[in-house]
């Protein structure tokens, strides 16, 4: 999660603030769960746990992270 957050923040001009830190963490968790878990996780699964986030918002967050990271989701296990 931290690697993905660091990559995204490093490629964008986004500063972590009181109003956006939750979405930044959520995006990192979303990316990490999809890349590192053996079982497929759907965005709608996150929405069932977090009803204040719509599926459309989750899809947008995932697209934003992937685009910001240039689709570089590979992380060495040693890292």
Secondary structure, 3 states (H helix, E strand, C coil): CHHHHHHHHHHCCCCCCCCCHHHHHHHHHHHHHHHHCCCCCCHHHHHHHCCCCCHHHHHHHHHHHHHHCCCCCCCCCCC
